[in-house]
Amino acid sequence: MKIALKLAAAGAGAALFAALPAWAQDAAAPAATVDKGDTAWMMVATILVLMMIVPGLALFYGGLVRTKNMLSVMTQIGAVMCFAMLIWVMYGYTMAFGPDASDALKPYISGFGKAFLAGVTPSSQAATFTDGVEIPEYVFICFQMTFAAITIALVLGSVVERIKFSAVMVFALIWLTIVYFPVAHMVWAAGGKFFEMGALDFAGGTVVHINAGVSALVAALLLGKRIGYPETAMPPHSLTLTFVGTGLLWVGWFGFNAGSALEANGSAALAMINTFVATASAALFWMLAERAAGHKPSALGFCSGVIAGLVAVTPAAGNSGPFGAIVLGAVASVICFFFVTVVKPKLGYDDSLDAFGIHGIGGIVGAIGTGIVYAPSLGGPGAADFSIGTQLVTQVSAVAATILISAVGTAIAIIVAKALTGGRVAPEVEQEGLDLGEHGERAYNY
């Protein structure tokens, strides 16, 4: 019997993978059947991740910029989301989760046998983590498609208010192809480099957040600072919209994390409670850090803490006990606060909306911390003979490799985008605002 999908379904931890022999099915086993409950849950989870992007991330990022750039941010996010979806069904899916490539390429990329979804039909099935229980392949394709879409959208947070719309689209095409698809394969597909190393990443600490965060930093450095930064104050124009976006992101993140179990089961329930408590802890600890630094606990701090907690718990969602998740959220929040308020001003880089300070740093803390909280002695689901030291070496190796791939790939993508489009808007457009200069409209009529 042929394997329905030879992949380590995105968003699930290597801990679960260890229990499965590379997704192989015994030829003597009964035919796998589609579970309608799991299918329904995964369809809902997929839609929740879509909600994270539009309107969630669009409102979160949009509220943080100046009034004159609100619509440009929302338009960029919506456009790259749509572009990523089309690229995904054309060749992204097969690059990440298609049939095996040659032995030399298998650790880094899949083959192109499913380009343009060749051979995929309504009856095609994708494996879950329970033998004999599967979901429609189209559902899995859609779920993974939303992950690719939100990751490229996250990168934009560092370069808003100055990057051309055309540069955004060129960058997205190249970045998804040479960075996101290979990393997704390496972490989540059977035979992938990090997968075979045993790296733990339940829902995208490396694939989504470190990838996006490091790429955001490199993109910001290569594109240059906004005019007037840091001398001119550039406060958020609507923390109300940012707060609404934060809530939509948190709700949608349950599809992101709990959906990565691929089934409506106990693993999804563990990811769900961890997404609650780690985030709650991080939100409060960010405000505590503000108070300790001599500031008032703020709404922006609350929103930043929520995102930091969500980012940190992503790789640990199904790989930690609830109290390990609480500690992980708190630690990540304080470290992200330090990077955003101390390191960034000292180094002077213009990461507009702190995509690196929260997603990059929070992803690194979460990915490495997962190697600790997975331990059964700390309430995690690891085996009795689990070794924290051994797992930490694996986690750090995967993190370091992801940082390198993200940095090099982003540099290539930005250089090409600048060569083809100029990269930045003209100074007069930046002064006037990208809403009018790039899109010919205003967010507000006053």
Order of alpha helices (4+ residues) and beta strands (2+ residues): alpha-beta-alpha-alpha-alpha-alpha-beta-beta-alpha-alpha-alpha-alpha-alpha-alpha-alpha-alpha-alpha-alpha-alpha-alpha-alpha-alpha
